[in-house]
Amino acid sequence: MAGKLNDWELPNEVIQNHVIKFYKDPSRAEALEKIIVNLNLKKCPKTIILEFIHFAELHYLTTAILFLYT
């Protein structure tokens, strides 16, 4: 996936209703981390970013946490 999603601007509805809900299962935490670091989140609402940060902190996804804070 390296960099393939960076150019895409996914609609917020897709991120909220599909990505977050599907990958919120703790057994898929590492997959969500890979998606987070490859998404273009520049125009993403702060609520979604905060939800990603909360999930990453709960599951100790340090790469995702660093990506989201920078």
N, C-alpha and C positions, 0 to 999 in steps of 0.2 A: 504494500500500500504506500510505501515511502513516497510522499509528495504528490500522489495521484489525486487526492481530494483537496489539496491546497488551493487550486485554481477555481474550484467550484464554490458557489455561494448557495448553500442549501437553504431553502425556506425554513423559517423558524418553526413552522408547524411540523415539518418533517423531523427536525431535530427533537422537538418536544414529544411528539406523538409516536415516533417510531424508534429513533435512536436511543433516547433516554429510557423509555418504557421497556424496550426489548432487552437492553443491556444492563438494566438496573439489578438484575439477578446477580447476587454475589459471585456465583460460579463463572460469570462472564466479565468479571471486573477487568482482567488483563486485556480482553478484547476491546472494552470500552476505552481503556487507556490508549490503545493504539489508534483508535478512531479519533479521540480528543486531540492528540498531538498532530494529526494529519488533517484536521478540519480547518477551514478558514472561518474564524470566529470574530473577525473584525466588526461585523455589523450585527452580531448576536446580542440580544438583550441581556442586561446585567443579571436578570433572574435566572436565565439558563446557565450563565457562567457560574453563578453562585451555587446552583444545583450540582453542576459538574465538580466544583471545588469541594462541596460537602461530601459527595460520593467518593471522590478521590482521597479525601482525608480519612474517611471511615475505613477504606480498604487499603490504606498506605500505598497509594499509587504515586510515588514521589515524582516520576517523570511528568505525569499529568499535572500535578500540583505546581511544579516549577513552570511548566508551559502556560498554565492558566494565570499565574501571577505575573508573568512577564508579558 
